[in-house]
Amino acid sequence: MKKLYSVKMRSSKEGLHISGAERIVLEEELKTVAIQLIERALNHSRGKADFVNLKIEELKKNPVYSPLLPVFEVTDYKSVKELLKKLFSLSKVPLELGIEVYKKLLTGPAPNGQIMRGAMIVAVPSGKRLEPNQYRGVRASYLDVDKETVSILKEKLEDRYTENFKEALVLSTKILHFNNVLGELCVSDDPDYTIGYLSLKGKGYFRIKNIKPQGLPKGGRAIFVEEKIDVEKFINYLEKEPFIAKGFLSYSVISVEELSSLFS
């Protein structure tokens, strides 16, 4: 098997985060991908970065391969809370806890009310926060999607496809692949990006439009896990185990009334 390399880019402007991305590629792809990531940092909607960090390292472990989560775009719901209540009521995450965490993401999940660099880990059903540092949270890394799967995604989604969507789907797929993970809720902290999602184990990835008000600079991620999860092992998996999404099942548009049949 040919050697694989992790390529990570992080950029900022005047000390504030601008963008980040990562890939897992073959050696002959390194130059092309590095240029792509640098161009992304210098041509971002948040502004032109004045600091760009590019890290390249050879992988010492073979990646885990798993298909992307099936995707559902839900329509005909009156409000985001209505949709979230419906999804949580049909999942293993208690409705009250799910809505409480959603509100926390909108107001700032860190103890000081600010956003976190990483995700919350929320135990179900107690609601206890399990991440070691509640200011930093935990971040999934060493992940990518193979080229053939990207082509399938673009074909199935057509004008719905974006790089933001692809990266979020790969990230959530890696998170939910781990045992004892029940779901993940994401609200972007980008003031201008209002599409979020709720992923649920055994069901899929549910895209949620207008998950927050336009212009709100708050958001974050929350990972719902069973109480018995080995937190240290989970964090090691998220932050250090290589993962490549390979294969995509479906993209479906369904009404909120059809959700019950999906979960039955």
Protein Blocks (a to p, Z undefined) as FASTA:
>chain_A
ZZdddddddddeehiafbdcdddddfklmmmmmmmmmmmmmmcfkbpcfbdcddddddfb
dcdddddddddddehiabfklmmmmmmmmmmbdfklmmmmmmmmmnopafnopacfbdcd
dddfklpafbfblknopadehiaddfklmmmmmmmnmmmpcfklmmmmmmmmmmmmpghi
abdcdddfbfklcbdcdddehiaccddehkbcehiacdcddddddfklcfklmmmmmmmp
ccddedjfbdcdddfklmmmmmZZ
